[in-house]
Amino acid sequence: MMNYSQRYYATKKAKELGITVEEYIARKNGQVINITEPAAPISFEKVQRLENIHITDSMLQIRKTGSIIDTLFSYEGGIPVGTNIMCTGDPGVGKTTVLLHTLANLQQNNPDIKCLFVCAEMSKIQMYKYMQRFPLFGNVETIFTSDYLHSNTKDVIEQLFEKGYDYILVDSIVEVLESIKEDAQMTQGQAEKWLIDLCVKHNEGVNERKCFTSFLLVQQVTKAGVFVGSNKLKHITDAHMELKRESEREGGGTYITFSKNRNGVAGVRFGYQLGNNEINYGTLVTEEEAGEQFELENESGE
């Protein structure tokens, strides 16, 4: 016997697949059944020539953080609207700090936009201590998923995103998907598809403010440095940002590199150092030059 929530999502999923609820439940339970109903008709009205695609100036906007890191995100300098940037890296390399610093600078440098930090990994106390080190973080609207443990995470995120945000930082995908799987009774594949659909929806400006949301998505890697999750998540990203260390033993020589970047340069190294209350960014170094030691310019990200 399913409860109301399980029945609701089974009904919704069955409707998406064009089958009955009973058939969906049977499939999910691994039962072999005969599907006699024809597939639901698919509309191909969106198939058109590239020259006929409707693109407005608002879809081509690029907003700057006012920091040297802008040069890494795009050729124009800044983060384009409606894009998805995946960020991976080993624990402790500074993924949250660098991206939250980027988000805070975006908010400060563009007072008219709305930025959101989805914090699924750190507690309020931890983030408060973070903010004491980096006061700039205080200007970013933040949701702690731990505040909504008694609500369906899927509903919480969908309803909040519907308000319309220009830039959203999610830390991390793994933690959010785990909550979605548990609360909405989804498989890993279903949860990933939900996230992909959600990102694409808001990339296209389908929200109350009609803003073309850009997502900064923190993803974990295995001990071997392998991306956690299916390749479907990679396919929706316009850029894959990796934070690495030159030497694990010394814990220094941290740098940013893009293995994929549709909007800017890939295959270069961008040095950075985390200070007590600032981030010192370095200069771009090509892969050919990466074997040589590079010096930071001591340029504060503030």
C-alpha positions as CSV (number, residue, x, y, z in Angstrom):
1,M,0.0,0.0,0.0
2,M,1.4,3.4,-1.1
3,N,1.0,6.5,1.0
4,Y,-0.4,9.7,-0.5
5,S,3.0,11.1,-1.5
6,Q,4.1,7.9,-3.2
7,R,0.8,7.6,-5.1
8,Y,1.1,11.3,-6.2
9,Y,4.6,10.8,-7.7
10,A,3.7,7.5,-9.3
11,T,0.7,9.1,-10.9
12,K,2.7,12.1,-12.2
13,K,5.5,9.8,-13.5
14,A,3.0,7.5,-15.2
15,K,1.4,10.5,-17.0
16,E,4.8,11.6,-18.2
17,L,5.5,8.1,-19.7
18,G,2.0,7.8,-21.2
19,I,1.1,4.7,-19.2
20,T,-1.2,3.7,-16.4
21,V,-0.2,4.1,-12.7
22,E,-0.5,0.3,-12.4
23,E,1.9,-0.2,-15.3
24,Y,4.4,2.3,-13.9
25,I,4.3,0.6,-10.4
26,A,4.8,-2.8,-12.1
27,R,7.8,-1.5,-14.1
28,K,9.3,0.0,-11.0
29,N,9.0,-3.3,-9.1
30,G,10.7,-5.2,-12.0
31,Q,7.6,-7.0,-13.2
32,V,7.2,-8.0,-16.8
33,I,4.0,-6.8,-18.3
34,N,2.5,-6.4,-21.8
35,I,2.1,-2.8,-22.8
36,T,-0.8,-2.6,-25.3
37,E,-1.3,1.1,-25.3
38,P,0.4,3.1,-28.1
39,A,3.1,5.6,-27.2
40,A,1.8,9.1,-26.6
41,P,2.2,11.4,-29.7
42,I,5.2,13.7,-29.6
43,S,5.1,17.3,-30.9
44,F,8.0,18.4,-33.1
45,E,7.0,22.0,-33.4
46,K,10.3,23.0,-31.8
47,V,12.3,21.5,-34.6
48,Q,13.3,24.5,-36.8
49,R,16.1,26.1,-38.6
50,L,18.8,27.7,-36.5
51,E,18.2,31.1,-38.2
52,N,14.6,31.0,-36.9
53,I,15.4,30.5,-33.3
54,H,14.2,33.4,-31.2
55,I,17.0,34.9,-29.2
56,T,16.7,38.3,-27.3
57,D,19.4,40.6,-26.0
58,S,18.4,39.6,-22.4
59,M,19.4,36.0,-23.3
60,L,22.9,37.2,-24.2
61,Q,23.7,39.2,-21.1
62,I,27.0,38.6,-19.2
63,R,27.4,39.8,-15.7
64,K,30.8,40.5,-14.1
65,T,32.0,39.8,-10.6
66,G,34.5,42.7,-10.8
67,S,37.3,40.3,-10.1
68,I,40.1,38.9,-12.3
69,I,38.4,35.5,-12.2
70,D,35.9,36.9,-14.8
71,T,38.5,36.3,-17.5
72,L,38.3,32.6,-16.8
73,F,34.5,32.2,-17.2
74,S,34.1,33.7,-20.7
75,Y,36.0,35.5,-23.5
76,E,34.0,38.6,-22.7
77,G,34.8,38.5,-19.0
78,G,32.0,37.4,-16.7
79,I,29.4,34.7,-16.4
80,P,26.7,34.5,-19.2
81,V,23.1,34.1,-18.2
82,G,21.3,30.8,-18.8
83,T,24.5,28.7,-18.4
84,N,25.4,25.8,-16.2
85,I,28.9,25.5,-14.7
86,M,29.9,22.2,-13.0
87,C,32.6,22.5,-10.4
88,T,34.5,19.5,-9.1
89,G,37.6,19.1,-6.9
90,D,39.0,17.2,-3.9
91,P,37.7,17.9,-0.4
92,G,39.3,21.0,1.2
93,V,40.5,22.5,-2.1
94,G,38.1,25.4,-1.8
95,K,35.2,24.7,-4.1
96,T,32.6,26.3,-1.8
97,T,34.8,29.2,-0.9
98,V,35.7,30.1,-4.5
99,L,32.2,29.8,-5.9
100,L,30.4,31.5,-3.0
101,H,33.0,34.3,-3.3
102,T,32.1,34.5,-7.0
103,L,28.4,34.6,-6.2
104,A,28.8,37.2,-3.5
105,N,30.8,39.4,-5.9
106,L,28.2,39.0,-8.6
107,Q,25.5,40.2,-6.1
108,Q,27.6,43.1,-4.9
109,N,28.6,44.2,-8.4
110,N,25.1,43.8,-9.8
111,P,22.6,45.1,-7.1
112,D,19.6,44.6,-9.4
113,I,20.1,40.8,-9.7
114,K,19.0,38.0,-7.4
115,C,21.5,35.3,-6.3
116,L,20.8,32.2,-4.2
117,F,23.0,29.8,-2.3
118,V,21.6,26.3,-1.7
119,C,23.6,25.0,1.2
120,A,23.1,21.3,1.6
121,E,26.4,20.4,3.2
122,M,27.2,22.9,6.0
123,S,25.3,24.0,9.1
124,K,24.3,27.5,10.0
125,I,27.1,27.7,12.6
126,Q,29.7,26.6,10.1
127,M,28.4,29.1,7.5
128,Y,28.3,31.9,10.1
129,K,32.0,31.3,10.9
130,Y,32.7,31.3,7.2
131,M,30.9,34.7,6.9
132,Q,33.1,36.1,9.7
133,R,36.1,35.3,7.6
134,F,34.5,36.5,4.4
135,P,31.9,39.2,5.3
136,L,31.0,39.6,1.7
137,F,29.2,36.3,1.9
138,G,26.6,38.0,4.1
139,N,24.9,39.6,1.1
140,V,23.8,36.3,-0.5
141,E,20.4,34.9,0.0
142,T,20.8,31.4,1.4
143,I,18.7,28.4,2.1
144,F,19.8,25.7,4.4
145,T,18.2,22.4,3.4
146,S,18.5,21.2,7.0
147,D,15.8,23.8,7.9
148,Y,13.3,21.8,5.8
149,L,13.8,18.3,6.9
150,H,10.1,17.8,7.5
151,S,9.2,19.0,4.0
152,N,9.6,17.3,0.7
153,T,12.9,18.6,-0.6
154,K,11.7,18.4,-4.2
155,D,8.8,20.7,-3.4
156,V,10.9,23.1,-1.4
157,I,13.5,23.6,-4.2
158,E,10.9,23.8,-7.0
159,Q,8.8,26.4,-5.2
160,L,11.8,28.5,-4.2
161,F,13.4,28.4,-7.7
162,E,10.0,29.5,-9.1
163,K,10.5,32.9,-7.6
164,G,13.2,33.5,-10.2
165,Y,17.0,33.9,-9.5
166,D,19.7,35.1,-11.9
167,Y,22.4,32.9,-10.4
168,I,22.1,29.9,-8.1
169,L,24.9,28.0,-6.4
170,V,24.1,24.4,-5.4
171,D,26.4,22.8,-2.9
172,S,26.4,20.0,-3.5
173,I,24.5,18.0,-6.2
174,V,25.1,14.7,-4.3
175,E,23.5,15.9,-1.1
176,V,20.5,17.4,-2.9
177,L,19.9,14.3,-5.0
178,E,20.1,12.1,-1.9
179,S,17.4,14.1,-0.2
180,I,15.3,14.1,-3.4
181,K,15.6,10.3,-3.7
182,E,14.5,9.7,-0.2
183,D,11.7,12.3,0.0
184,A,10.2,11.7,-3.5
185,Q,10.8,8.0,-3.7
186,M,13.0,8.4,-6.8
187,T,15.8,6.3,-8.2
188,Q,19.2,7.9,-8.9
189,G,18.3,8.2,-12.6
190,Q,14.9,9.8,-11.9
191,A,16.5,12.3,-9.5
192,E,19.2,13.3,-12.0
193,K,16.5,13.7,-14.7
194,W,14.5,15.9,-12.3
195,L,17.6,18.1,-11.7
196,I,18.4,18.3,-15.4
197,D,14.8,19.3,-16.3
198,L,14.8,21.9,-13.5
199,C,18.0,23.5,-14.7
200,V,16.9,23.6,-18.3
201,K,13.5,25.1,-17.3
202,H,15.1,28.0,-15.5
203,N,17.9,28.4,-18.0
204,E,15.1,29.2,-20.4
205,G,13.5,31.8,-18.1
206,V,10.4,29.8,-17.1
207,N,9.9,31.4,-13.6
208,E,8.1,34.3,-12.0
209,R,10.8,36.9,-12.9
210,K,11.4,35.4,-16.3
211,C,15.1,35.5,-15.7
212,F,17.5,33.1,-17.5
213,T,19.1,31.4,-14.5
214,S,22.7,30.4,-14.5
215,F,23.7,27.5,-12.2
216,L,26.9,26.9,-10.4
217,L,26.8,23.2,-9.4
218,V,29.3,21.7,-7.0
219,Q,29.8,18.0,-7.6
220,Q,31.9,15.5,-5.7
221,V,34.6,13.2,-7.1
222,T,35.8,9.8,-6.0
223,K,39.2,9.3,-4.3
224,A,40.5,8.6,-7.8
225,G,39.3,11.9,-9.0
226,V,36.4,10.5,-11.1
227,F,33.2,12.5,-11.5
228,V,30.3,11.2,-9.3
229,G,27.1,10.7,-11.3
230,S,26.0,9.9,-14.8
231,N,27.2,11.6,-18.0
232,K,23.7,13.1,-18.3
233,L,24.7,15.7,-15.7
234,K,27.8,16.5,-17.7
235,H,25.8,17.0,-20.9
236,I,23.7,19.9,-19.6
237,T,26.8,21.8,-18.4
238,D,28.4,24.6,-20.6
239,A,31.6,24.4,-18.6
240,H,33.4,22.0,-16.3
241,M,35.5,23.8,-13.7
242,E,38.0,21.8,-11.8
243,L,39.9,22.9,-8.6
244,K,43.1,21.1,-8.1
245,R,46.4,21.0,-6.1
246,E,49.9,20.7,-7.5
247,S,51.0,18.6,-4.6
248,E,48.7,16.6,-2.3
249,R,51.5,16.2,0.2
250,E,52.2,19.9,0.6
251,G,48.6,21.0,0.2
252,G,49.7,24.0,-1.9
253,G,49.8,25.1,-5.5
254,T,46.0,25.3,-5.8
255,Y,44.7,26.2,-9.3
256,I,41.5,26.3,-11.4
257,T,41.3,24.8,-14.8
258,F,38.4,24.2,-17.2
259,S,38.4,20.9,-19.0
260,K,35.4,22.1,-20.9
261,N,34.2,25.7,-21.5
262,R,31.9,26.6,-24.3
263,N,32.0,30.3,-23.4
264,G,35.7,30.8,-22.7
265,V,39.2,29.3,-22.6
266,A,39.8,25.7,-21.6
267,G,43.1,23.9,-20.9
268,V,44.7,26.7,-18.8
269,R,45.6,27.0,-15.2
270,F,44.5,29.8,-13.0
271,G,46.3,30.0,-9.6
272,Y,44.6,30.9,-6.4
273,Q,45.3,30.9,-2.7
274,L,42.8,31.0,0.2
275,G,43.7,33.5,2.9
276,N,42.1,34.1,6.2
277,N,39.6,36.6,4.8
278,E,40.4,36.9,1.1
279,I,41.2,34.9,-2.1
280,N,44.4,35.8,-3.9
281,Y,44.1,35.0,-7.6
282,G,47.1,34.5,-9.9
283,T,47.5,34.6,-13.6
284,L,46.6,32.3,-16.5
285,V,49.2,29.6,-17.2
286,T,49.0,27.4,-20.3
287,E,49.2,23.6,-20.0
288,E,52.7,23.8,-21.7
289,E,53.8,26.2,-19.0
290,A,52.1,24.4,-16.1
291,G,55.2,22.4,-15.3
292,E,56.9,25.6,-14.2
293,Q,56.2,27.1,-10.8
294,F,54.1,30.3,-11.1
295,E,53.9,33.2,-8.6
296,L,50.6,34.7,-7.4
297,E,50.1,38.4,-8.0
298,N,48.6,38.9,-4.6
299,E,45.5,40.3,-6.2
300,S,42.6,40.1,-3.7
301,G,39.3,38.8,-4.9
302,E,37.5,41.3,-2.7
